[in-house]
Every structure is written in C-alpha cells, then in structure tokens.
Amino acid sequence: MGIPTEFINALQAGTTLVVEVGSSAPERRAWVTIDPVEDAMDRQAERQGWTHSVADRTFRVQLREVDRAHEGDWQDIDLWSWKPRDVNVTGEESLEQLLHSWSVSFDDLKYPWKTDCPF
C-alpha cells in the first residue's frame, strides 16, 4: 500500500507533511519532513489565492533531529538541530521508495498543524 490518496493530493497541491520517527539518541526527537518544492506557478497561484497542483512534483525530504532539552523553545532551532539526511526526489513513486528505505510508515504521515513538529 502506498501513500494515502489524501496525502498525495495534499503534496501535489504544495502542502508539507511530517512524521515523527525514531531518533539517533534518547535525548533527541526526530521528524521526517516532506516539503513540495515550489515552482513559478505555485507562487503565482499563492499571490492570486488559489492552489496549483503538480502530478510529478519534486519533494525535499529531510530527516531532522532536535535536542529534547530545547523542546518548546524553537526560536534558535537551527543552532541545535541536526539534518542527518536531506534528499530531493521527483514523483510519487520515488517519494514512496525513499520513505520506505527510511522505514517511514505511510500510516503515520500527518499535516504539520496536527503535530508538535517545530519545522
């Protein structure tokens, strides 16, 4: 089973998705963020108040970790966060393969506003 249709549609329309994953150390938390890469049509659509959907969109996929000691204080997050993985892929199939290789469960994908992900 692949990425649920609801989330594919959201990604194609330019919406970021996140999933919390296991971290490399107990004193850290980790998330995978999936950010659709914007193009000129996305920016034009945003200015005009509509959404541009791209079937074969490129995605920036990042595994990011934060120190639990700073949890809730996201002001200087770039100073104490780590990005052990940062990859661009194009298309739904490549995205699914990458997430599978990182052991990300498609069932755990969420919209950022439904999580406490700081990114």
Phi and psi restraints in degrees (value plus and minus 20) as a CYANA .aco file:
   2 GLY   PHI    -114.3   -74.3
   2 GLY   PSI    -184.5  -144.5
   3 ILE   PHI     -85.2   -45.2
   3 ILE   PSI     112.2   152.2
   4 PRO   PHI     -75.2   -35.2
   4 PRO   PSI     123.4   163.4
   5 THR   PHI     -73.9   -33.9
   5 THR   PSI     -60.6   -20.6
   6 GLU   PHI     -74.9   -34.9
   6 GLU   PSI     -63.0   -23.0
   7 PHE   PHI     -97.7   -57.7
   7 PHE   PSI     -53.6   -13.6
   8 ILE   PHI     -81.2   -41.2
   8 ILE   PSI     -66.6   -26.6
   9 ASN   PHI     -80.2   -40.2
   9 ASN   PSI     -61.9   -21.9
  10 ALA   PHI     -83.3   -43.3
  10 ALA   PSI     -64.7   -24.7
  11 LEU   PHI     -82.9   -42.9
  11 LEU   PSI     -64.0   -24.0
  12 GLN   PHI     -82.1   -42.1
  12 GLN   PSI     -49.5    -9.5
  13 ALA   PHI    -106.9   -66.9
  13 ALA   PSI     -19.4    20.6
  14 GLY   PHI      78.1   118.1
  14 GLY   PSI      -7.9    32.1
  15 THR   PHI    -108.3   -68.3
  15 THR   PSI     113.4   153.4
  16 THR   PHI     -93.7   -53.7
  16 THR   PSI     125.4   165.4
  17 LEU   PHI    -144.8  -104.8
  17 LEU   PSI     134.4   174.4
  18 VAL   PHI    -158.5  -118.5
  18 VAL   PSI     139.7   179.7
  19 VAL   PHI    -169.8  -129.8
  19 VAL   PSI     112.0   152.0
  20 GLU   PHI     -99.6   -59.6
  20 GLU   PSI     115.9   155.9
  21 VAL   PHI    -150.5  -110.5
  21 VAL   PSI     152.0   192.0
  22 GLY   PHI     -85.5   -45.5
  22 GLY   PSI     122.7   162.7
  23 SER   PHI    -116.1   -76.1
  23 SER   PSI     153.0   193.0
  24 SER   PHI    -102.0   -62.0
  24 SER   PSI     -31.2     8.8
  25 ALA   PHI    -172.2  -132.2
  25 ALA   PSI     129.1   169.1
  26 PRO   PHI     -82.7   -42.7
  26 PRO   PSI     -44.0    -4.0
  27 GLU   PHI    -104.7   -64.7
  27 GLU   PSI     -10.7    29.3
  28 ARG   PHI    -145.1  -105.1
  28 ARG   PSI     139.0   179.0
  29 ARG   PHI    -138.5   -98.5
  29 ARG   PSI     134.1   174.1
  30 ALA   PHI    -158.6  -118.6
  30 ALA   PSI     126.4   166.4
  31 TRP   PHI    -156.3  -116.3
  31 TRP   PSI     129.3   169.3
  32 VAL   PHI    -122.4   -82.4
  32 VAL   PSI     106.7   146.7
  33 THR   PHI    -130.7   -90.7
  33 THR   PSI     118.7   158.7
  34 ILE   PHI    -138.6   -98.6
  34 ILE   PSI      88.2   128.2
  35 ASP   PHI    -131.5   -91.5
  35 ASP   PSI      96.6   136.6
  36 PRO   PHI     -83.6   -43.6
  36 PRO   PSI     112.4   152.4
  37 VAL   PHI     -96.9   -56.9
  37 VAL   PSI     105.3   145.3
  38 GLU   PHI     -95.1   -55.1
  38 GLU   PSI     127.6   167.6
  39 ASP   PHI    -143.0  -103.0
  39 ASP   PSI    -198.2  -158.2
  40 ALA   PHI     -80.1   -40.1
  40 ALA   PSI     -57.2   -17.2
  41 MET   PHI     -87.1   -47.1
  41 MET   PSI     -56.0   -16.0
  42 ASP   PHI     -80.8   -40.8
  42 ASP   PSI     -65.8   -25.8
  43 ARG   PHI     -85.9   -45.9
  43 ARG   PSI     -59.9   -19.9
  44 GLN   PHI     -84.3   -44.3
  44 GLN   PSI     -64.3   -24.3
  45 ALA   PHI     -80.8   -40.8
  45 ALA   PSI     -62.1   -22.1
  46 GLU   PHI     -82.8   -42.8
  46 GLU   PSI     -63.3   -23.3
  47 ARG   PHI     -82.0   -42.0
  47 ARG   PSI     -53.9   -13.9
  48 GLN   PHI    -113.7   -73.7
  48 GLN   PSI     -20.7    19.3
  49 GLY   PHI      63.4   103.4
  49 GLY   PSI       4.7    44.7
  50 TRP   PHI    -150.8  -110.8
  50 TRP   PSI     155.6   195.6
  51 THR   PHI    -134.0   -94.0
  51 THR   PSI     115.7   155.7
  52 HIS   PHI    -122.4   -82.4
  52 HIS   PSI     101.0   141.0
  53 SER   PHI    -121.4   -81.4
  53 SER   PSI     112.6   152.6
  54 VAL   PHI    -143.9  -103.9
  54 VAL   PSI     101.4   141.4
  55 ALA   PHI     -89.7   -49.7
  55 ALA   PSI     -58.3   -18.3
  56 ASP   PHI    -132.9   -92.9
  56 ASP   PSI      33.4    73.4
  57 ARG   PHI     -93.2   -53.2
  57 ARG   PSI     134.8   174.8
  58 THR   PHI    -113.4   -73.4
  58 THR   PSI     121.2   161.2
  59 PHE   PHI    -144.1  -104.1
  59 PHE   PSI     117.9   157.9
  60 ARG   PHI    -116.9   -76.9
  60 ARG   PSI      99.4   139.4
  61 VAL   PHI    -134.8   -94.8
  61 VAL   PSI     102.2   142.2
  62 GLN   PHI    -146.6  -106.6
  62 GLN   PSI     117.2   157.2
  63 LEU   PHI    -119.6   -79.6
  63 LEU   PSI      99.5   139.5
  64 ARG   PHI    -147.8  -107.8
  64 ARG   PSI     121.1   161.1
  65 GLU   PHI    -142.2  -102.2
  65 GLU   PSI     126.6   166.6
  66 VAL   PHI    -149.4  -109.4
  66 VAL   PSI     132.0   172.0
  67 ASP   PHI     -96.6   -56.6
  67 ASP   PSI     106.4   146.4
  68 ARG   PHI     -78.6   -38.6
  68 ARG   PSI     -47.3    -7.3
  69 ALA   PHI     -82.2   -42.2
  69 ALA   PSI     -43.2    -3.2
  70 HIS   PHI    -123.3   -83.3
  70 HIS   PSI     -12.7    27.3
  71 GLU   PHI     -75.8   -35.8
  71 GLU   PSI     110.5   150.5
  72 GLY   PHI      71.4   111.4
  72 GLY   PSI     -36.6     3.4
  73 ASP   PHI    -131.2   -91.2
  73 ASP   PSI      62.2   102.2
  74 TRP   PHI    -111.9   -71.9
  74 TRP   PSI     -13.3    26.7
  75 GLN   PHI     -76.3   -36.3
  75 GLN   PSI     -67.6   -27.6
  76 ASP   PHI    -131.6   -91.6
  76 ASP   PSI      22.8    62.8
  77 ILE   PHI     -77.2   -37.2
  77 ILE   PSI     -52.6   -12.6
  78 ASP   PHI     -87.9   -47.9
  78 ASP   PSI     -39.1     0.9
  79 LEU   PHI     -98.1   -58.1
  79 LEU   PSI     -45.6    -5.6
  80 TRP   PHI    -152.8  -112.8
  80 TRP   PSI      11.4    51.4
  81 SER   PHI    -139.8   -99.8
  81 SER   PSI     138.9   178.9
  82 TRP   PHI    -146.9  -106.9
  82 TRP   PSI     126.0   166.0
  83 LYS   PHI    -141.7  -101.7
  83 LYS   PSI      63.3   103.3
  84 PRO   PHI     -88.5   -48.5
  84 PRO   PSI     -39.5     0.5
  85 ARG   PHI    -161.0  -121.0
  85 ARG   PSI     117.5   157.5
  86 ASP   PHI    -172.4  -132.4
  86 ASP   PSI      87.7   127.7
  87 VAL   PHI    -154.1  -114.1
  87 VAL   PSI     122.7   162.7
  88 ASN   PHI    -124.9   -84.9
  88 ASN   PSI     115.1   155.1
  89 VAL   PHI    -153.4  -113.4
  89 VAL   PSI     135.0   175.0
  90 THR   PHI    -138.9   -98.9
  90 THR   PSI     107.4   147.4
  91 GLY   PHI      73.4   113.4
  91 GLY   PSI     135.0   175.0
  92 GLU   PHI     -81.8   -41.8
  92 GLU   PSI     -63.3   -23.3
  93 GLU   PHI     -83.5   -43.5
  93 GLU   PSI     -64.4   -24.4
  94 SER   PHI     -84.6   -44.6
  94 SER   PSI     -58.0   -18.0
  95 LEU   PHI     -83.5   -43.5
  95 LEU   PSI     -66.3   -26.3
  96 GLU   PHI     -80.6   -40.6
  96 GLU   PSI     -62.3   -22.3
  97 GLN   PHI     -82.7   -42.7
  97 GLN   PSI     -62.9   -22.9
  98 LEU   PHI     -83.4   -43.4
  98 LEU   PSI     -68.6   -28.6
  99 LEU   PHI     -81.5   -41.5
  99 LEU   PSI     -59.9   -19.9
 100 HIS   PHI     -82.3   -42.3
 100 HIS   PSI     -62.6   -22.6
 101 SER   PHI     -86.4   -46.4
 101 SER   PSI     -44.1    -4.1
 102 TRP   PHI    -113.3   -73.3
 102 TRP   PSI     -13.1    26.9
 103 SER   PHI      40.2    80.2
 103 SER   PSI      16.7    56.7
 104 VAL   PHI    -109.1   -69.1
 104 VAL   PSI     107.5   147.5
 105 SER   PHI    -101.8   -61.8
 105 SER   PSI     104.6   144.6
 106 PHE   PHI     -81.5   -41.5
 106 PHE   PSI     -48.9    -8.9
 107 ASP   PHI     -88.7   -48.7
 107 ASP   PSI     -37.9     2.1
 108 ASP   PHI    -114.2   -74.2
 108 ASP   PSI     -22.4    17.6
 109 LEU   PHI     -81.9   -41.9
 109 LEU   PSI     123.3   163.3
 110 LYS   PHI    -164.9  -124.9
 110 LYS   PSI     141.5   181.5
 111 TYR   PHI     -97.2   -57.2
 111 TYR   PSI     124.7   164.7
 112 PRO   PHI     -75.0   -35.0
 112 PRO   PSI     -56.8   -16.8
 113 TRP   PHI     -93.1   -53.1
 113 TRP   PSI     -25.7    14.3
 114 LYS   PHI    -123.8   -83.8
 114 LYS   PSI      -4.3    35.7
 115 THR   PHI    -155.6  -115.6
 115 THR   PSI     157.5   197.5
 116 ASP   PHI    -127.3   -87.3
 116 ASP   PSI       4.5    44.5
 117 CYS   PHI     -83.7   -43.7
 117 CYS   PSI     108.3   148.3
 118 PRO   PHI    -104.0   -64.0
 118 PRO   PSI     -22.8    17.2
